[in-house]
Amino acid sequence: MPSRLPTHRLGGNPPVRSRISVLMLAMLATMASIYVAGRLWQDAESRVYLLKELDKRIGQGQKSISVDDTLKVIACREQQKQLSALEMELAAAKKAGFISKYSPGGEGTNKKKKLVAVIGVTTQFGRRKNRDAIRKAWMPTGAPLKNMEDEKGIVARFVIGRSANRGDSLDREINVESSQTSDFMILDELVEADEENPKKTKLFFAHAADTWEAEFYIKVNDDVHVKIDGLLAILSANLDKPRVYIGCMKSGEVFSEPGHKWYEPDWWKFGDSKSYFRHASGEIFVISQALAQFISINRSILRTYAHDDISAGSWFIGLDVKHIDETKLCCSSSWSSGAVCSAV
């Protein structure tokens, strides 16, 4: 009689299948772990790459530079700005018809000496008689005008804007006169009008400072005659002052009535007493080079009032400027004793 097999051998196949299932699960788990780890590694590499790129873009990837190197960079940038500004000024000067301040060859010995003064005589359309009277009295044309620059160090120009109807007969008349006399500074960006006189004065100082290097810059009305030698004596006495504002100093009432000849739209800014601060009369006044350069640099933000003399006085009131009340620049209708100017 055959013997019975041991009972533990019965049902042996299920345990084998169970072991295979466990093995498969382990393999799948291992593969999943490898896949996840790979993805995490890739993500980590991507993050490192992105951080490096970000560092490059914002400069954090570079090592810090010293203070000296920083100052060198700043100085280089400032020089680049100055070079760009000089190139723009040169282009504008050539467009306006001004010649270079330096003789051909570019040697240091050929550099022109600094001028004593640049005079701007503010004028208007229809005032040819005034200009011709000045040309006969103290501001010659042609070779004598050039001699005044070479011998006395004084450049003088009539200052005028453009017609509101650009290119009309008024503009053409000035163009013809300018071609004959070569003694104009024509402000193309200014529309000629009485209410624009303060802006005209500001633009004269700005353009004069940009075009000529001088010790002083002088604004004169076209109904004022000047004794050049007497003016030079006043300038010579003040060469030692770096920031000076010279003129017939005055103050006066601020008029708030719209119909008044000297109406000031901003009258309320001058306080309850309605009195202007001390300023030089607009007939003729002098400023030093530093002040002209200040006007040039800040021309876009300097406020103008109803009158050019008030406007100029306001520009210097908050600066460390020496105000000089020069009675010789008080122009009367006749030549008073010692006066260097006369209103005609």
C-alpha positions in Angstrom: 0.0 0.0 0.0 1.6 3.2 -1.1 2.7 5.6 1.6 1.0 9.1 2.0 3.0 12.1 1.1 3.7 14.6 3.9 1.0 17.1 4.3 3.3 20.1 4.2 4.1 19.3 0.5 0.4 19.7 -0.3 -0.4 23.0 -1.9 3.3 23.9 -2.7 2.6 25.9 -5.9 0.9 28.9 -4.2 3.9 29.7 -2.0 6.2 29.8 -5.2 3.8 32.2 -6.9 3.7 34.4 -3.8 7.5 34.6 -3.7 7.5 35.7 -7.4 4.9 38.4 -6.7 7.0 39.8 -3.8 10.1 39.8 -6.0 8.2 41.6 -8.8 7.0 44.2 -6.3 10.5 44.7 -5.0 11.8 45.2 -8.5 9.1 47.7 -9.4 9.7 49.6 -6.1 13.4 49.7 -6.9 12.8 51.0 -10.4 10.4 53.6 -9.1 12.9 54.7 -6.5 15.6 55.0 -9.2 13.2 57.0 -11.4 12.3 59.4 -8.6 15.9 59.8 -7.5 16.9 60.6 -11.1 14.2 63.2 -11.5 15.2 64.8 -8.2 18.8 64.9 -9.3 17.8 66.5 -12.6 15.7 69.1 -10.8 18.6 69.8 -8.5 20.9 70.3 -11.4 18.4 72.6 -13.1 18.1 74.6 -9.9 21.8 75.0 -9.7 22.0 76.1 -13.3 19.2 78.6 -12.9 20.8 80.0 -9.8 24.1 80.4 -11.6 22.4 82.2 -14.5 20.5 84.4 -12.1 23.7 85.3 -10.3 25.3 86.2 -13.7 22.4 88.4 -14.6 22.2 90.3 -11.3 25.9 90.3 -10.6 25.8 88.2 -7.5 27.9 85.6 -9.1 30.8 88.0 -9.3 33.1 88.7 -6.5 32.7 92.0 -4.8 35.0 94.8 -6.0 37.0 97.2 -4.0 36.1 100.8 -3.2 38.9 102.0 -5.5 37.6 99.9 -8.4 34.1 101.3 -7.8 35.4 104.8 -7.9 37.2 104.0 -11.2 34.0 102.7 -12.7 32.1 105.8 -11.6 34.8 108.1 -12.9 34.8 106.3 -16.3 31.0 106.7 -16.5 31.3 110.4 -15.7 33.9 110.8 -18.4 31.7 109.0 -20.9 28.8 111.4 -20.0 31.1 114.4 -20.4 32.4 113.2 -23.7 28.8 112.7 -25.0 27.8 116.1 -23.8 30.8 117.7 -25.5 30.0 115.9 -28.7 26.5 117.3 -28.6 27.7 120.8 -27.8 30.2 120.6 -30.7 27.5 119.5 -33.1 25.2 122.3 -31.9 27.9 124.9 -32.2 28.8 123.8 -35.7 25.1 123.9 -36.6 24.8 127.5 -35.2 27.8 128.5 -37.3 30.4 128.9 -34.5 34.0 128.0 -35.2 36.2 125.9 -33.0 37.9 127.5 -30.0 41.1 125.7 -31.1 43.4 126.4 -34.1 44.1 123.6 -36.5 46.8 121.2 -35.3 45.4 120.7 -31.8 48.6 121.7 -30.0 48.2 123.0 -26.4 50.1 126.2 -27.4 47.4 127.0 -29.9 44.6 127.1 -27.4 42.8 130.4 -27.3 43.1 132.3 -24.1 40.0 132.7 -21.9 37.8 135.6 -22.8 37.0 138.4 -20.3 33.3 138.6 -21.1 30.5 137.6 -23.4 27.8 140.3 -23.9 24.3 139.4 -25.0 22.2 142.3 -26.2 18.6 141.1 -26.1 16.6 142.5 -29.0 13.3 142.0 -30.9 11.8 142.1 -34.4 11.3 145.6 -35.7 14.2 147.1 -33.7 16.8 147.4 -36.5 17.3 151.1 -35.7 18.2 150.2 -32.1 20.7 147.7 -33.3 22.3 150.0 -35.8 22.6 152.7 -33.2 24.5 150.3 -30.9 26.7 149.2 -33.8 27.7 152.8 -34.4 28.2 153.6 -30.7 30.0 150.6 -29.0 29.5 147.3 -30.8 31.1 147.4 -34.2 30.6 144.9 -37.0 33.1 143.1 -39.3 36.8 143.3 -38.5 36.4 145.8 -35.6 34.1 143.3 -33.8 36.7 140.6 -34.3 39.4 143.0 -33.0 37.3 143.7 -29.9 37.4 140.0 -29.2 41.1 139.5 -29.9 42.4 142.7 -28.3 40.0 143.2 -25.4 38.7 139.7 -24.9 35.0 140.7 -25.3 32.5 138.8 -27.5 29.2 140.7 -28.2 26.1 139.3 -29.9 22.5 140.4 -30.4 20.2 137.8 -29.0 16.8 137.0 -30.6 14.4 134.2 -31.0 12.3 132.9 -33.9 9.0 134.0 -35.2 5.8 132.1 -34.1 5.3 131.6 -37.9 8.6 130.0 -38.5 10.3 131.1 -41.7 8.1 134.1 -42.3 9.3 137.6 -43.3 10.4 138.4 -39.8 12.7 135.4 -39.7 14.0 136.2 -43.2 14.8 139.8 -42.3 16.9 138.6 -39.3 18.6 136.0 -41.4 19.6 138.6 -44.0 20.8 141.1 -41.3 22.8 138.3 -39.6 24.5 137.4 -42.9 25.5 141.0 -43.3 26.8 141.7 -39.8 27.6 138.2 -38.3 26.7 139.5 -34.8 23.6 137.5 -33.9 22.9 134.7 -31.5 19.6 133.3 -32.8 17.8 131.1 -30.4 15.9 128.6 -32.5 14.1 127.1 -29.6 12.6 130.4 -28.5 9.5 132.0 -29.9 10.1 135.7 -29.9 7.5 137.5 -27.7 7.5 140.0 -24.8 6.4 137.4 -22.3 9.3 135.2 -23.3 12.0 137.7 -22.3 12.9 135.9 -19.1 13.4 132.7 -21.0 15.4 134.5 -23.6 17.8 135.8 -20.9 18.1 132.3 -19.4 18.8 130.7 -22.8 21.4 133.4 -23.6 23.4 132.6 -20.5 23.1 128.9 -21.1 24.2 129.0 -24.7 26.9 131.6 -24.1 28.4 129.4 -21.3 28.2 126.4 -23.6 29.9 128.2 -26.5 32.5 130.5 -25.0 34.7 130.2 -22.0 34.8 133.6 -20.3 35.3 135.1 -16.9 31.9 137.0 -17.1 28.6 136.9 -19.0 26.7 140.1 -19.4 23.1 140.8 -20.4 22.2 144.2 -21.9 19.0 145.7 -23.4 19.1 147.0 -26.9 18.3 150.5 -25.8 21.4 150.8 -23.6 24.8 152.2 -24.7 27.9 150.9 -22.9 31.4 152.3 -22.4 33.5 149.2 -22.9 36.6 150.4 -21.2 34.7 151.4 -18.1 32.9 148.1 -18.1 36.3 146.3 -18.3 37.5 148.2 -15.2 34.5 147.0 -13.2 35.1 143.4 -14.4 38.9 143.6 -13.6 38.1 144.7 -10.0 36.0 141.5 -9.5 38.1 138.8 -11.0 39.0 137.4 -7.6 35.4 136.5 -6.8 34.3 133.0 -8.0 30.5 133.6 -7.8 29.5 137.2 -8.4 26.3 139.0 -9.5 26.9 142.6 -10.4 24.4 145.3 -11.2 22.3 148.3 -10.2 20.6 146.5 -7.3 17.0 147.3 -6.5 13.8 145.9 -5.2 10.2 147.1 -5.6 6.5 146.5 -5.4 4.9 143.4 -6.7 1.8 144.3 -8.7 -1.1 141.8 -8.4 -3.5 143.6 -10.7 -3.8 141.8 -14.1 -4.2 145.0 -16.1 -1.0 146.6 -14.7 2.0 147.1 -17.0 4.2 145.2 -14.5 1.7 142.6 -13.4 3.2 139.6 -11.7 1.1 136.4 -12.1 2.9 134.8 -9.2 2.5 137.8 -6.9 1.3 135.7 -4.0 4.7 133.9 -3.7 6.4 137.2 -2.6 4.5 137.4 0.7 2.0 139.8 2.3 4.3 142.8 1.8 4.3 142.3 -1.9 7.9 143.3 -2.4 10.5 141.8 -4.7 13.8 140.6 -3.2 17.0 142.5 -4.1 18.0 142.0 -7.7 20.0 143.7 -10.5 18.2 146.0 -12.9 17.5 144.3 -16.2 19.1 147.1 -18.3 22.5 145.6 -17.7 23.9 143.1 -15.3 26.9 140.8 -15.0 27.4 137.2 -13.7 30.5 135.2 -13.3 31.3 132.0 -15.2 30.2 129.7 -12.4 26.8 131.2 -12.4 26.4 131.0 -16.1 27.4 127.4 -16.0 24.8 126.8 -13.2 22.1 128.3 -15.5 23.3 126.1 -18.4 23.2 122.9 -16.3 19.8 123.7 -14.7 18.1 125.5 -17.5 15.2 123.0 -17.7 14.2 123.5 -14.0 15.0 127.2 -13.3 11.7 129.1 -12.8 11.0 132.3 -14.7 8.8 135.1 -13.5 7.1 137.9 -15.4 10.3 139.9 -15.8 13.8 138.8 -16.7 15.6 140.8 -13.9 13.4 139.2 -11.2 13.9 135.8 -12.8 17.7 136.1 -12.8 17.7 137.4 -9.2 15.6 134.4 -8.1 18.1 131.9 -9.5 20.9 133.2 -7.3 19.0 133.9 -4.1 19.6 130.4 -2.6 23.3 130.2 -3.8 26.5 131.3 -2.2 26.8 134.3 -4.4 28.3 137.7 -3.8 25.8 140.5 -4.7 27.5 143.7 -5.7 25.5 146.9 -6.0 27.5 148.7 -8.7 26.1 152.3 -9.1 28.1 152.7 -12.3 25.7 150.2 -13.9 22.7 152.3 -13.0 21.8 153.6 -16.5 20.1 156.9 -16.7 18.9 158.8 -19.8 22.1 160.8 -19.7 25.7 159.9 -18.9 26.1 160.5 -15.2 29.5 161.0 -13.6 31.4 157.7 -13.7 28.6 155.7 -15.3 29.5 153.1 -17.9 26.0 152.8 -19.4 23.2 155.1 -20.6 19.6 154.3 -21.5 18.6 155.8 -24.9 
